[in-house]
């Protein structure tokens, strides 16, 4: 099979016509989003160009400290991104729970994937560790952000019911049980839905990239199945840890709603 076709600069520039088309549509419809779309496009381009240079250096200079450092940096940015994406002020306790759930929910699956599923030597090869970690951390970040938003919305909307349950003798866990279940369901649903349509409705990015680079579709599918199972497991673990500890931050030591 042939290798990937390298895009010329003018070919890459031609792809920006889709953004110009989008800006034209929102202006035509009177939707004030031109500035947001422009900033997002510029930011995306600059970030990806910078990442390309960093990854090129790391790939050419394989080192366990570089690999661990880049994964830790990705984790830190993901946690900060969760904080920013929640539409409510976060308490210090809840921020700690988010960070804890992200770290435990992602590093476990990443290590398992690297050492057991792939088993490549050396284990710190950035060609494998960095993109796999990025996909796992990114999807866990989405689940954590949805979970934090859903939990806070639920505790606010159902405050009267939670207080009523507490007055009737329910424990905080029992009083918040319905909200916790709804939070988990809403947080994990996007990941499950993406798995349902994968292969028939959509061809995921990892698989598409491998096929474009000349990898056999059968090999690409094996990797995609493995990474999707890892993503699903990581997102589920992150969310379950978050909701299990997150709801407790809304109660004091006397089992009273704050």
C-alpha positions as a Markdown table, in Angstrom:
| # | Residue | x | y | z |
|---|---|---|---|---|
| 1 | Unk | 0.0 | 0.0 | 0.0 |
| 2 | Unk | 1.1 | 3.6 | -0.7 |
| 3 | Unk | 2.1 | 5.9 | 2.1 |
| 4 | Unk | 0.2 | 9.0 | 3.1 |
| 5 | Unk | -0.1 | 11.8 | 0.5 |
| 6 | Unk | 1.7 | 14.9 | 1.8 |
| 7 | Unk | -0.4 | 18.1 | 1.6 |
| 8 | Unk | 1.1 | 21.1 | -0.1 |
| 9 | Unk | 0.7 | 24.4 | 1.7 |
| 10 | Unk | -1.9 | 25.7 | -0.8 |
| 11 | Unk | -3.9 | 22.5 | -0.4 |
| 12 | Unk | -4.0 | 22.9 | 3.4 |
| 13 | Unk | -5.0 | 26.6 | 2.9 |
| 14 | Unk | -7.8 | 25.5 | 0.6 |
| 15 | Unk | -9.4 | 23.6 | 3.5 |
| 16 | Unk | -10.1 | 26.9 | 5.3 |
| 17 | Unk | -12.8 | 27.6 | 2.7 |
| 18 | Unk | -15.1 | 25.5 | 5.0 |
| 19 | Unk | -14.5 | 28.1 | 7.8 |
| 20 | Unk | -15.2 | 31.0 | 5.4 |
| 21 | Unk | -18.4 | 29.2 | 4.4 |
| 22 | Unk | -19.4 | 28.8 | 8.0 |
| 23 | Unk | -18.7 | 32.5 | 8.8 |
| 24 | Unk | -20.8 | 33.4 | 5.7 |
| 25 | Unk | -23.7 | 31.3 | 6.9 |
| 26 | Unk | -23.7 | 32.7 | 10.5 |
| 27 | Unk | -23.5 | 36.3 | 9.1 |
| 28 | Unk | -26.3 | 35.6 | 6.7 |
| 29 | Unk | -28.5 | 34.2 | 9.5 |
| 30 | Unk | -27.6 | 37.1 | 11.8 |
| 31 | Unk | -25.9 | 34.8 | 14.4 |
| 32 | Unk | -23.1 | 36.7 | 16.2 |
| 33 | Unk | -20.5 | 34.0 | 16.2 |
| 34 | Unk | -18.0 | 35.2 | 13.6 |
| 35 | Unk | -15.5 | 36.3 | 16.2 |
| 36 | Unk | -15.8 | 33.0 | 18.2 |
| 37 | Unk | -15.4 | 30.9 | 15.0 |
| 38 | Unk | -12.4 | 33.0 | 13.9 |
| 39 | Unk | -10.7 | 32.8 | 17.3 |
| 40 | Unk | -11.3 | 29.0 | 17.6 |
| 41 | Unk | -9.9 | 28.4 | 14.1 |
| 42 | Unk | -6.8 | 30.5 | 14.7 |
| 43 | Unk | -6.2 | 29.0 | 18.1 |
| 44 | Unk | -6.7 | 25.4 | 16.8 |
| 45 | Unk | -4.2 | 26.1 | 14.0 |
| 46 | Unk | -1.5 | 27.6 | 16.2 |
| 47 | Unk | -1.9 | 25.0 | 18.9 |
| 48 | Unk | -1.6 | 22.1 | 16.4 |
| 49 | Unk | 1.4 | 23.6 | 14.6 |
| 50 | Unk | 3.2 | 24.1 | 18.0 |
| 51 | Unk | 2.3 | 20.5 | 19.0 |
| 52 | Unk | 3.6 | 19.2 | 15.7 |
| 53 | Unk | 7.0 | 20.7 | 16.4 |
| 54 | Unk | 7.1 | 19.5 | 20.0 |
| 55 | Unk | 6.0 | 15.9 | 19.0 |
| 56 | Unk | 8.6 | 15.9 | 16.2 |
| 57 | Unk | 11.3 | 16.6 | 18.6 |
| 58 | Unk | 10.0 | 14.1 | 21.2 |
| 59 | Unk | 9.6 | 11.4 | 18.5 |
| 60 | Unk | 13.2 | 12.0 | 17.3 |
| 61 | Unk | 14.6 | 12.0 | 20.8 |
| 62 | Unk | 12.8 | 9.1 | 22.6 |
| 63 | Unk | 13.2 | 9.5 | 26.3 |
| 64 | Unk | 11.0 | 8.2 | 29.2 |
| 65 | Unk | 11.2 | 11.6 | 31.0 |
| 66 | Unk | 10.0 | 13.5 | 27.8 |
| 67 | Unk | 7.1 | 11.0 | 27.4 |
| 68 | Unk | 6.1 | 11.1 | 31.0 |
| 69 | Unk | 6.3 | 14.9 | 31.0 |
| 70 | Unk | 4.1 | 15.3 | 28.0 |
| 71 | Unk | 1.5 | 12.9 | 29.3 |
| 72 | Unk | 1.5 | 14.7 | 32.7 |
| 73 | Unk | 1.1 | 18.1 | 30.9 |
| 74 | Unk | -1.8 | 16.7 | 28.9 |
| 75 | Unk | -3.4 | 15.5 | 32.2 |
| 76 | Unk | -2.9 | 18.9 | 33.8 |
| 77 | Unk | -4.4 | 20.8 | 30.9 |
| 78 | Unk | -7.4 | 18.4 | 30.8 |
| 79 | Unk | -8.1 | 18.9 | 34.5 |
| 80 | Unk | -7.9 | 22.7 | 34.1 |
| 81 | Unk | -10.2 | 22.4 | 31.0 |
| 82 | Unk | -12.8 | 20.6 | 33.1 |
| 83 | Unk | -12.8 | 23.4 | 35.6 |
| 84 | Unk | -13.4 | 25.9 | 32.8 |
| 85 | Unk | -16.1 | 24.0 | 31.1 |
| 86 | Unk | -18.4 | 23.6 | 34.1 |
| 87 | Unk | -21.1 | 26.3 | 34.1 |
| 88 | Unk | -21.1 | 26.7 | 37.9 |
| 89 | Unk | -18.6 | 27.9 | 40.5 |
| 90 | Unk | -16.6 | 24.9 | 41.8 |
| 91 | Unk | -15.8 | 24.4 | 45.5 |
| 92 | Unk | -12.2 | 23.5 | 46.4 |
| 93 | Unk | -13.4 | 20.1 | 47.5 |
| 94 | Unk | -15.1 | 19.4 | 44.2 |
| 95 | Unk | -12.0 | 20.5 | 42.3 |
| 96 | Unk | -9.9 | 18.0 | 44.2 |
| 97 | Unk | -12.4 | 15.3 | 43.4 |
| 98 | Unk | -12.3 | 16.1 | 39.7 |
| 99 | Unk | -8.5 | 16.0 | 39.7 |
| 100 | Unk | -8.4 | 12.8 | 41.6 |
| 101 | Unk | -11.0 | 11.1 | 39.4 |
| 102 | Unk | -9.1 | 12.2 | 36.3 |
| 103 | Unk | -5.7 | 11.0 | 37.4 |
| 104 | Unk | -6.9 | 7.6 | 38.7 |
| 105 | Unk | -9.4 | 7.1 | 35.9 |
| 106 | Unk | -6.9 | 7.8 | 33.1 |
| 107 | Unk | -3.4 | 6.6 | 34.3 |
| 108 | Unk | -4.6 | 3.1 | 35.2 |
| 109 | Unk | -6.1 | 2.4 | 31.7 |
| 110 | Unk | -3.1 | 4.1 | 30.0 |
| 111 | Unk | -0.6 | 1.9 | 31.9 |
| 112 | Unk | -2.7 | -1.2 | 31.2 |
| 113 | Unk | -3.0 | -0.3 | 27.5 |
| 114 | Unk | 0.8 | 0.3 | 27.1 |
| 115 | Unk | 2.1 | -2.7 | 29.1 |
| 116 | Unk | -0.6 | -5.3 | 28.4 |
| 117 | Unk | -2.5 | -4.5 | 25.3 |
| 118 | Unk | 0.4 | -3.2 | 23.2 |
| 119 | Unk | 3.4 | -4.5 | 25.1 |
| 120 | Unk | 5.8 | -2.5 | 23.0 |
| 121 | Unk | 9.5 | -2.3 | 23.9 |
| 122 | Unk | 10.6 | 0.2 | 25.0 |
| 123 | Unk | 7.4 | 1.1 | 26.9 |
| 124 | Unk | 8.0 | 4.8 | 26.7 |
| 125 | Unk | 8.0 | 5.0 | 22.9 |
| 126 | Unk | 6.1 | 8.3 | 22.3 |
| 127 | Unk | 4.7 | 7.1 | 19.0 |
| 128 | Unk | 2.4 | 4.9 | 20.9 |
| 129 | Unk | 2.1 | 6.5 | 24.4 |
| 130 | Unk | 1.4 | 10.1 | 23.4 |
| 131 | Unk | -1.6 | 9.6 | 21.0 |
| 132 | Unk | -3.1 | 6.8 | 23.1 |
| 133 | Unk | -2.9 | 8.9 | 26.2 |
| 134 | Unk | -4.3 | 11.9 | 24.4 |
| 135 | Unk | -7.4 | 9.9 | 23.3 |
| 136 | Unk | -8.0 | 8.4 | 26.7 |
| 137 | Unk | -7.4 | 11.6 | 28.6 |
| 138 | Unk | -9.5 | 13.7 | 26.2 |
| 139 | Unk | -12.6 | 11.4 | 26.5 |
| 140 | Unk | -12.2 | 11.2 | 30.3 |
| 141 | Unk | -12.1 | 15.0 | 30.3 |
| 142 | Unk | -15.4 | 15.2 | 28.5 |
| 143 | Unk | -17.0 | 12.7 | 30.8 |
| 144 | Unk | -15.7 | 14.5 | 33.9 |
| 145 | Unk | -16.9 | 17.9 | 32.6 |
| 146 | Unk | -20.4 | 16.5 | 31.8 |
| 147 | Unk | -20.5 | 14.8 | 35.2 |
| 148 | Unk | -19.5 | 17.9 | 37.2 |
| 149 | Unk | -22.1 | 20.0 | 35.3 |
| 150 | Unk | -24.8 | 17.4 | 35.6 |
| 151 | Unk | -24.1 | 16.8 | 39.3 |
| 152 | Unk | -24.2 | 20.5 | 40.2 |
| 153 | Unk | -27.4 | 21.0 | 38.1 |
| 154 | Unk | -29.0 | 18.0 | 39.8 |
| 155 | Unk | -28.1 | 19.0 | 43.3 |
| 156 | Unk | -29.4 | 22.5 | 42.7 |
| 157 | Unk | -32.7 | 21.5 | 41.0 |
| 158 | Unk | -33.4 | 18.6 | 43.5 |
| 159 | Unk | -32.3 | 20.5 | 46.6 |
| 160 | Unk | -35.8 | 20.4 | 48.2 |
| 161 | Unk | -36.1 | 16.7 | 47.6 |
| 162 | Unk | -32.7 | 15.9 | 49.0 |
| 163 | Unk | -33.4 | 17.9 | 52.1 |
| 164 | Unk | -36.7 | 16.2 | 52.5 |
| 165 | Unk | -35.1 | 12.8 | 52.3 |
| 166 | Unk | -32.5 | 13.8 | 54.9 |
| 167 | Unk | -35.3 | 15.0 | 57.3 |
| 168 | Unk | -37.0 | 11.6 | 56.9 |
| 169 | Unk | -33.8 | 9.8 | 58.0 |
| 170 | Unk | -32.1 | 9.1 | 54.7 |
| 171 | Unk | -28.3 | 9.1 | 54.5 |
| 172 | Unk | -26.6 | 11.5 | 52.1 |
| 173 | Unk | -25.9 | 8.5 | 49.8 |
| 174 | Unk | -29.6 | 7.6 | 49.7 |
| 175 | Unk | -30.8 | 11.2 | 49.3 |
| 176 | Unk | -28.5 | 11.8 | 46.4 |
| 177 | Unk | -28.8 | 8.4 | 44.8 |
| 178 | Unk | -31.1 | 9.4 | 42.0 |
| 179 | Unk | -28.9 | 12.4 | 41.1 |
| 180 | Unk | -25.8 | 10.3 | 41.1 |
| 181 | Unk | -27.4 | 7.7 | 38.7 |
| 182 | Unk | -28.6 | 10.4 | 36.4 |
| 183 | Unk | -25.1 | 12.1 | 36.4 |
| 184 | Unk | -23.4 | 8.8 | 35.5 |
| 185 | Unk | -25.9 | 8.1 | 32.7 |
| 186 | Unk | -25.6 | 11.5 | 31.1 |
| 187 | Unk | -21.8 | 11.6 | 31.4 |
| 188 | Unk | -21.2 | 8.2 | 29.8 |
| 189 | Unk | -23.9 | 8.4 | 27.1 |
| 190 | Unk | -21.8 | 10.3 | 24.5 |
| 191 | Unk | -19.0 | 7.6 | 24.7 |
| 192 | Unk | -21.5 | 4.8 | 24.3 |
| 193 | Unk | -23.3 | 6.5 | 21.5 |
| 194 | Unk | -20.0 | 6.9 | 19.6 |
| 195 | Unk | -19.4 | 3.2 | 19.9 |
| 196 | Unk | -22.8 | 2.3 | 18.6 |
| 197 | Unk | -22.4 | 4.2 | 15.3 |
| 198 | Unk | -18.7 | 3.5 | 14.8 |
| 199 | Unk | -17.7 | 1.6 | 11.6 |
| 200 | Unk | -21.2 | 2.1 | 10.0 |
| 201 | Unk | -22.0 | 5.8 | 10.5 |
| 202 | Unk | -18.4 | 7.1 | 11.2 |
| 203 | Unk | -14.8 | 6.1 | 10.7 |
| 204 | Unk | -12.9 | 7.3 | 13.8 |
| 205 | Unk | -9.9 | 9.6 | 13.5 |
| 206 | Unk | -7.3 | 7.0 | 14.7 |
| 207 | Unk | -8.4 | 4.4 | 12.2 |
| 208 | Unk | -8.7 | 7.0 | 9.4 |
| 209 | Unk | -5.2 | 8.3 | 10.1 |
| 210 | Unk | -3.7 | 4.8 | 10.0 |
| 211 | Unk | -5.5 | 3.9 | 6.8 |
| 212 | Unk | -4.3 | 7.2 | 5.2 |
| 213 | Unk | -0.7 | 6.4 | 6.2 |
| 214 | Unk | -0.9 | 3.0 | 4.4 |
| 215 | Unk | -1.7 | 0.7 | 7.3 |
| 216 | Unk | -4.0 | -2.3 | 6.4 |
| 217 | Unk | -7.6 | -1.6 | 7.4 |
| 218 | Unk | -7.6 | -4.9 | 9.3 |
| 219 | Unk | -4.7 | -3.7 | 11.5 |
| 220 | Unk | -6.3 | -0.3 | 11.9 |
| 221 | Unk | -9.5 | -1.9 | 13.0 |
| 222 | Unk | -7.7 | -3.9 | 15.7 |
| 223 | Unk | -6.1 | -0.8 | 17.1 |
| 224 | Unk | -9.4 | 1.1 | 16.9 |
| 225 | Unk | -11.4 | -1.6 | 18.8 |
| 226 | Unk | -8.7 | -1.8 | 21.5 |
| 227 | Unk | -8.5 | 2.0 | 22.0 |
| 228 | Unk | -12.3 | 2.4 | 22.0 |
| 229 | Unk | -12.6 | -0.2 | 24.7 |
| 230 | Unk | -9.9 | 1.6 | 26.6 |
| 231 | Unk | -11.6 | 4.9 | 26.2 |
| 232 | Unk | -15.0 | 3.5 | 27.3 |
| 233 | Unk | -13.4 | 1.9 | 30.4 |
| 234 | Unk | -11.4 | 5.0 | 31.3 |
| 235 | Unk | -14.3 | 7.4 | 30.9 |
| 236 | Unk | -16.6 | 5.1 | 32.9 |
| 237 | Unk | -13.9 | 4.7 | 35.7 |
| 238 | Unk | -13.4 | 8.5 | 35.8 |
| 239 | Unk | -17.1 | 9.3 | 36.0 |
| 240 | Unk | -17.9 | 6.6 | 38.6 |
| 241 | Unk | -15.0 | 7.8 | 40.8 |
| 242 | Unk | -16.2 | 11.4 | 40.4 |
| 243 | Unk | -19.8 | 10.8 | 41.3 |
| 244 | Unk | -18.9 | 8.5 | 44.2 |
| 245 | Unk | -16.8 | 11.1 | 45.9 |
| 246 | Unk | -18.4 | 14.2 | 44.3 |
| 247 | Unk | -21.8 | 14.1 | 45.8 |
| 248 | Unk | -20.2 | 13.9 | 49.3 |
| 249 | Unk | -18.8 | 17.4 | 48.9 |
| 250 | Unk | -22.4 | 18.8 | 49.0 |
| 251 | Unk | -22.8 | 17.5 | 52.6 |
| 252 | Unk | -21.1 | 18.4 | 55.8 |
| 253 | Unk | -19.9 | 16.1 | 58.5 |
| 254 | Unk | -23.3 | 16.1 | 60.2 |
| 255 | Unk | -24.9 | 14.7 | 56.9 |
| 256 | Unk | -26.5 | 18.1 | 56.3 |
| 257 | Unk | -26.8 | 19.6 | 52.8 |
| 258 | Unk | -24.5 | 22.6 | 52.6 |
